[in-house]
Amino acid sequence: MKVYRVLTILVFVAFVVGCSKIPISGRRQINLVPESQMIGMSQQAYTDFLSVSAMVESTDRDAEMVHNVGMKIAAAVEEYLAKHGQSKRVEGFEWEFNLVDDPTVNAWCMPGGKVVFYTGILPVCQDEKGLAVVMGHEIAHAVARHGNERMSQQLAIQAGGATLAAMLSEKPAAAQNLFLTSYGIGSQLGSLSFSRQHESESDQLGLVFMAMAGFNPEEAPLFWERMSANGGEQPPEFMSTHPNHDTRISDLNAFMPEAMKYYTPGN
């Protein structure tokens, strides 16, 4: 009951102070952590990760592809946000795109525009179009500040509503672990639908961003078909933090007419 009281108080305070609206989806969002703090933590975490990872040389063809596609998506993001008066969403971002030699089928983007692709996902991407699907989706997580939402929720549950600044001062290791957990896979069923919502939201934002960058968004369902064939059986959807592949493909196709409004072939 104490946790629920803390959450209720924090939600009330957040609404009194004000909440922001996520681009494209229009969902109202509560972020209790200053984004500048999230960016600062991500810079340290990113540096730490790269220091212990097998980096692919920037002159490598695949690394160049990751960088080039990333810069195109980033430019599209900035263009979209500028047109809609939401440029503060990427204030303080210093875009960086790296490829690590790791067979894991994965990619992610931290606050501040720090992006990593794993070589294991490249065969599923196949080419620039497939890579743009993943790039748009991962950057969308950062633009939508999903990690901040997760961090805020976990601060309320694990730290009794303490601020991140206080936790960093008193328990820096725990605060860093909480930050990293906010970008990982949750283990509590109570958080799963929340995470699936983020995934679906990032799919929509990602489609628009890749379309504006000149990549055909119709590639997205094809990518997820390949991912489904590559990944074997999935757990039941209610036990998963990600939408079922079939559900995801269906949702992507449903949003496709809207995404195609931003796409100009040959752009």
C-alpha positions as CSV (number, residue, x, y, z in Angstrom):
1,M,0.0,0.0,0.0
2,K,2.9,2.3,0.7
3,V,4.2,1.9,-2.8
4,Y,0.7,2.8,-4.2
5,R,0.5,5.9,-2.0
6,V,3.9,7.0,-3.2
7,L,3.0,6.4,-6.8
8,T,-0.3,8.3,-6.4
9,I,1.4,11.3,-4.8
10,L,4.1,11.4,-7.6
11,V,1.5,11.2,-10.3
12,F,-0.5,14.0,-8.7
13,V,2.6,16.2,-8.4
14,A,3.6,15.5,-12.0
15,F,0.3,16.5,-13.3
16,V,0.3,19.7,-11.2
17,V,3.7,20.6,-12.5
18,G,2.7,19.5,-16.0
19,C,3.3,16.7,-18.4
20,S,4.6,16.6,-21.9
21,K,3.1,15.2,-25.1
22,I,5.0,12.6,-27.1
23,P,5.5,13.4,-30.8
24,I,3.3,11.6,-33.3
25,S,1.5,9.3,-30.8
26,G,0.2,12.3,-28.8
27,R,0.3,10.4,-25.6
28,R,0.6,12.4,-22.4
29,Q,3.8,11.5,-20.6
30,I,5.1,12.0,-17.0
31,N,8.9,12.2,-16.5
32,L,10.0,12.9,-13.0
33,V,13.7,12.9,-13.8
34,P,15.4,16.0,-15.5
35,E,16.4,14.9,-18.9
36,S,19.8,16.6,-18.4
37,Q,20.5,14.0,-15.7
38,M,19.5,11.2,-17.9
39,I,21.8,12.4,-20.7
40,G,24.7,12.8,-18.2
41,M,24.2,9.2,-17.0
42,S,23.9,7.9,-20.5
43,Q,27.2,9.5,-21.5
44,Q,29.0,7.7,-18.7
45,A,27.3,4.4,-19.3
46,Y,28.0,4.7,-23.1
47,T,31.7,5.4,-22.5
48,D,31.9,2.4,-20.1
49,F,30.2,0.1,-22.5
50,L,32.5,1.1,-25.4
51,S,35.6,0.6,-23.3
52,V,34.9,-3.1,-22.8
53,S,33.3,-3.9,-26.2
54,A,34.9,-5.1,-29.4
55,M,34.4,-2.0,-31.6
56,V,34.2,-2.4,-35.3
57,E,36.5,0.2,-37.0
58,S,34.7,3.2,-38.3
59,T,36.2,2.6,-41.8
60,D,34.5,-0.8,-42.0
61,R,31.7,-0.9,-44.6
62,D,29.1,-2.1,-42.1
63,A,30.1,0.5,-39.5
64,E,29.9,3.2,-42.2
65,M,26.4,2.0,-43.1
66,V,25.3,2.2,-39.4
67,H,26.7,5.7,-39.2
68,N,25.3,7.0,-42.4
69,V,21.8,5.6,-41.8
70,G,21.9,6.9,-38.3
71,M,22.8,10.5,-39.4
72,K,19.9,10.4,-41.9
73,I,17.4,9.3,-39.3
74,A,18.8,11.9,-36.8
75,A,18.4,14.7,-39.4
76,A,14.8,13.6,-40.0
77,V,14.1,13.5,-36.3
78,E,15.4,17.1,-35.9
79,E,13.4,18.2,-38.9
80,Y,10.2,16.7,-37.6
81,L,10.6,18.1,-34.1
82,A,11.5,21.6,-35.4
83,K,8.4,21.7,-37.5
84,H,6.2,20.8,-34.6
85,G,7.8,23.0,-31.9
86,Q,9.3,20.1,-30.0
87,S,13.0,20.6,-30.6
88,K,13.6,20.5,-26.8
89,R,13.1,16.7,-27.1
90,V,16.6,16.5,-28.5
91,E,18.2,19.4,-26.7
92,G,21.7,18.3,-25.5
93,F,21.8,15.4,-27.9
94,E,25.2,14.6,-29.5
95,W,24.6,11.9,-32.0
96,E,27.0,9.0,-32.0
97,F,26.7,5.7,-33.9
98,N,28.8,2.7,-33.2
99,L,28.9,-1.0,-34.3
100,V,30.2,-3.6,-31.9
101,D,31.4,-7.1,-32.9
102,D,28.9,-9.2,-31.0
103,P,26.6,-12.0,-32.3
104,T,23.7,-10.8,-30.2
105,V,20.7,-9.7,-32.3
106,N,20.3,-6.3,-30.7
107,A,20.6,-2.5,-31.0
108,W,19.8,0.4,-28.6
109,C,19.9,4.2,-28.2
110,M,20.4,6.0,-24.9
111,P,19.3,9.5,-24.0
112,G,21.5,12.0,-25.8
113,G,21.6,10.1,-29.1
114,K,24.1,7.4,-28.1
115,V,23.5,4.5,-30.5
116,V,25.0,1.0,-30.6
117,F,24.3,-1.7,-33.2
118,Y,25.5,-5.3,-32.7
119,T,26.9,-7.2,-35.7
120,G,24.4,-10.0,-34.9
121,I,21.5,-7.9,-36.1
122,L,22.9,-7.0,-39.5
123,P,22.0,-10.3,-41.3
124,V,18.4,-9.7,-40.2
125,C,18.5,-6.1,-41.4
126,Q,20.1,-7.3,-44.7
127,D,20.7,-3.7,-46.1
128,E,20.2,0.0,-45.4
129,K,16.4,-0.2,-45.5
130,G,16.3,-2.9,-42.8
131,L,18.8,-1.1,-40.8
132,A,16.7,2.1,-41.0
133,V,13.8,0.2,-39.5
134,V,15.8,-0.7,-36.4
135,M,17.5,2.7,-36.3
136,G,14.3,4.6,-36.4
137,H,12.7,2.4,-33.7
138,E,15.7,2.7,-31.3
139,I,16.1,6.4,-31.8
140,A,12.3,6.8,-31.2
141,H,12.8,5.3,-27.7
142,A,15.2,8.1,-26.8
143,V,13.1,10.9,-28.5
144,A,10.0,9.6,-26.6
145,R,12.0,9.5,-23.4
146,H,10.8,6.0,-22.6
147,G,13.8,5.4,-20.4
148,N,12.9,8.4,-18.3
149,E,9.4,7.0,-17.7
150,R,10.8,3.7,-16.7
151,M,13.3,5.4,-14.4
152,S,10.6,7.5,-12.8
153,Q,8.5,4.5,-12.2
154,Q,11.3,2.5,-10.7
155,L,12.4,5.4,-8.5
156,A,8.9,5.5,-7.0
157,I,8.9,1.7,-6.4
158,Q,12.5,1.0,-5.4
159,A,13.5,4.3,-3.8
160,G,10.3,5.3,-2.1
161,G,9.9,8.4,-4.3
162,A,13.5,9.7,-3.7
163,T,14.9,12.0,-6.4
164,L,17.6,10.7,-8.7
165,A,19.9,13.4,-7.4
166,A,19.5,12.1,-3.9
167,M,19.9,8.5,-4.9
168,L,23.1,9.4,-6.9
169,S,24.5,11.1,-3.8
170,E,23.6,8.3,-1.3
171,K,23.7,5.2,-3.4
172,P,25.5,5.9,-6.7
173,A,25.9,2.2,-7.7
174,A,22.3,1.5,-7.1
175,A,21.3,4.6,-9.1
176,Q,23.5,3.5,-12.1
177,N,22.0,0.0,-12.0
178,L,18.5,1.5,-11.9
179,F,19.4,3.5,-15.0
180,L,20.7,0.5,-16.8
181,T,17.6,-1.5,-15.8
182,S,15.4,1.2,-17.3
183,Y,16.8,0.3,-20.7
184,G,16.6,-3.5,-20.2
185,I,13.9,-6.1,-20.0
186,G,11.6,-5.9,-17.0
187,S,10.8,-9.0,-14.9
188,Q,7.6,-8.0,-13.2
189,L,4.3,-8.7,-14.9
190,G,3.0,-5.3,-13.6
191,S,5.5,-3.5,-15.8
192,L,5.1,-5.6,-18.9
193,S,2.2,-3.9,-20.6
194,F,3.9,-0.6,-19.9
195,S,7.0,-1.8,-21.8
196,R,4.9,-3.2,-24.7
197,Q,3.3,0.2,-25.0
198,H,6.7,1.8,-25.4
199,E,7.6,-0.7,-28.1
200,S,4.5,-0.1,-30.1
201,E,4.9,3.6,-29.7
202,S,8.5,3.5,-30.9
203,D,7.3,1.5,-33.9
204,Q,5.0,4.3,-35.0
205,L,7.6,7.0,-34.4
206,G,10.2,5.0,-36.1
207,L,8.1,4.5,-39.3
208,V,7.7,8.3,-39.6
209,F,11.4,9.0,-39.0
210,M,12.6,6.5,-41.5
211,A,10.1,7.7,-44.1
212,M,11.2,11.3,-43.7
213,A,14.8,10.1,-44.0
214,G,14.0,8.6,-47.4
215,F,13.6,5.0,-46.5
216,N,10.4,3.1,-47.5
217,P,8.5,2.4,-44.2
218,E,6.9,-0.7,-45.9
219,E,10.2,-2.4,-45.2
220,A,9.3,-2.6,-41.5
221,P,6.8,-5.5,-41.6
222,L,9.3,-7.4,-43.8
223,F,12.0,-6.8,-41.3
224,W,9.9,-8.2,-38.5
225,E,8.9,-11.2,-40.6
226,R,12.6,-12.0,-40.9
227,M,13.1,-11.4,-37.2
228,S,10.3,-13.8,-36.5
229,A,11.9,-16.4,-38.7
230,N,15.3,-15.8,-37.0
231,G,14.1,-15.8,-33.4
232,G,12.2,-19.1,-33.1
233,E,9.3,-19.4,-30.7
234,Q,8.3,-16.5,-28.5
235,P,6.8,-16.6,-25.0
236,P,3.1,-15.8,-24.6
237,E,2.5,-12.1,-25.2
238,F,1.4,-11.5,-21.6
239,M,4.8,-12.8,-20.4
240,S,6.8,-10.7,-22.9
241,T,7.9,-7.1,-22.7
242,H,7.7,-6.9,-26.5
243,P,4.6,-7.3,-28.7
244,N,4.2,-10.7,-30.4
245,H,5.7,-10.6,-33.9
246,D,2.3,-11.1,-35.5
247,T,0.7,-8.4,-33.4
248,R,3.6,-6.1,-34.2
249,I,3.4,-6.7,-38.0
250,S,-0.4,-6.1,-37.9
251,D,0.0,-2.9,-36.0
252,L,2.7,-1.6,-38.4
253,N,0.5,-2.3,-41.4
254,A,-2.4,-0.5,-39.7
255,F,-0.2,2.6,-39.2
256,M,1.4,2.4,-42.6
257,P,-1.0,4.8,-44.5
258,E,-0.1,7.5,-42.0
259,A,3.7,6.8,-42.3
260,M,3.6,6.8,-46.1
261,K,2.4,10.4,-46.0
262,Y,6.0,11.3,-45.0
263,Y,7.7,9.2,-47.7
264,T,8.8,10.4,-51.1
265,P,10.3,7.7,-53.3
266,G,13.7,8.6,-54.5
267,N,14.1,11.3,-51.8
